[in-house]
Amino acid sequence: MLIVGFPAGPWATNCFVVAPGPNSECIIIDPGKDVVPGIDDILREHNLEPAAVVLSHGHLDHMWSVLPVCGSHHIPAYIHPDDRKLLADPMLGISGETKAAFESMTGERLQFSEPDDVQELVDGSKLDLAGVQFTVDHAPGHTPGSTAFRLDANAADPPVMFSGDLLFEGSIGRTDLPGGSLSQMRESLKRVVIPLDDETVVLPGHGGATTIGKERLTNPYLAEFNSPAAPTKGL
């Protein structure tokens, strides 16, 4: 399995290219702002042909380049239906103050539209693209359609989860933006993250890689789910 990632754009959003190996088709996860040169370099280096774009959620920093990437390679984009509206209007997912500040900084009104081919993700489904099999985990909280992707056990050793903005090293995604919900985030962490094996590698939307075991022990947002150890001595 070939997994190559790099941070891009002003938000240092991690974009991942995933393939069974070199000289094959691949998928692109979360093509944010300024990713195209980095993606092109990876495609040339490993002789890869994109088959699809997969989005962990619809926030601007994760989908900025979805239209040019899909359009130039004639490939579909996959997103959960609860975030699909953000493809055409990502401003719905950010605060008015952030929108105004960003447009003032860039000096332009941002315009977006859906790619020609949009496919909707289904919670619990198996997604088989470019010879790579993922399990789709709908994980609302950061956005209504936030989704994590797990490589099937026979595809990666140790197991791998692309967590988007659900789980970071030492933290979690913010829940104070439009569509965010702290109660949904807690439920998603409990349902999606906590059952995973400790050796599962987490590749998040921002920051460095980590493991479920490390986060279970050190991430303060997972502390409420840690059960006390059973006594090993005495009555």
Buried (B, 14 or more C-beta within 10 A) or exposed (E): EBBBBBBBBEBEBBBBBBBBEEEBBBBBBBBBBBBBEBBEEBBEEBEBEBBBBBBBBBBBBBBBBBBEBBEEBEBBBBBBEBBBBBBBBBBBBBEEEEBEEBEEEEEEEEEBEBBEEBBEBEEEEEBEBBBBBBBBBBBBBBBBBBBBBBBBEEBBEEBBBBBBBBBBBBBBBEBEBEBBBEEBBBBBBEEBBBEBEEEBBBBBBBBEBBBBBBBBEEBEBBEEEEEEEEEEEEE
